[in-house]
């Protein structure tokens, strides 16, 4: 990823994040989160993590933020715009950011910097011999392409099979829990 | 080409902005969005480490597995959290944290 694209998408991501806490209207905040996540997904793609970039857009900006906007519309929140701003939390938040940034710069300046290792056609072709049992992966690697989804799928269903099953039951529990939560509060009304 | 420290700097700044939002915003829904920003900042540094520390010439996909699991768990967390917020709004007619003082001594 060229440097100017990196800084462009980082600026989109950080500017979106600042807009989230600067806007007083929750819908505007939700739209800023979407902008921020689009920049983040572009950074993922720049790091050659294509699958993660796509699910960042599909799951986060597609599903989660739509759910947020849906709830904001459902609850009809108007009152915060009429409230007075209190300055103590703003000062606390700003000092947190400043302290954190100073610490971050200190840690990063004491750490040796690292350039991105090459991920070009010869490097990929030499990695192809590690996948003798997956003809599609090794063919793509020999071609000089990075079969990102194939590699993640293979690792997910071989090395991470048990966590994947646990994740499935977690999603089931969350779904049932949400149904129970909304049902109970409807009965008490 | 941006280096690893550039990615870590950007990810740390995103985390700090999310943390500041959690501290200074009073609307629970916006606080929840800022929590999502903090999770995504952690994801960015995970993917950066996976790209910059290759195994056999390929990015370290164990890091991206963790990102996959974090995103899925975050989706479940948002669904449950928003259901709780809706239940809270039905009970109290507010999502403003200053008005929720029943646990205050």
Interface residues (C-beta under 8 A of the other chain):
Chain A: X1 X2 X3 X6 X7 X10 X13 X14 X17 X18 X20 X21 X26 X29 X30 X33 X36 X37 X40 X43 X44 X47 X48 X49 X51 X52 X55 X56 X59 X60 X63 X64 X67 X68 X71 X72 X74 X75 X77 X79 X80 X83 X89 X90 X92 X93 X94 X96 X97 X100 X101 X104 X105 X108 X111 X113 X114 X115 X116 X117 X119 X123 X124 X126 X127 X130 X146 X151 X152 X155 X156 X159 X160 X163 X167 X170 X171 X174 X175 X177 X178 X181 X182 X184 X185 X188 X189
Chain B: X1 X2 X3 X4 X5 X6 X7 X8 X9 X10 X12 X13 X14 X15 X16 X17 X18 X19 X20 X21 X23 X24 X25 X26 X27 X29 X30 X32 X33 X34 X36 X37 X40 X43 X44 X47 X48 X50 X51 X52 X54 X56 X57 X58 X59 X61 X62 X64 X65 X67 X68 X69 X71 X72 X73 X74 X75 X76 X77 X78 X79 X80 X82 X83 X84 X85 X86 X87 X89 X90 X91 X94 X95 X96
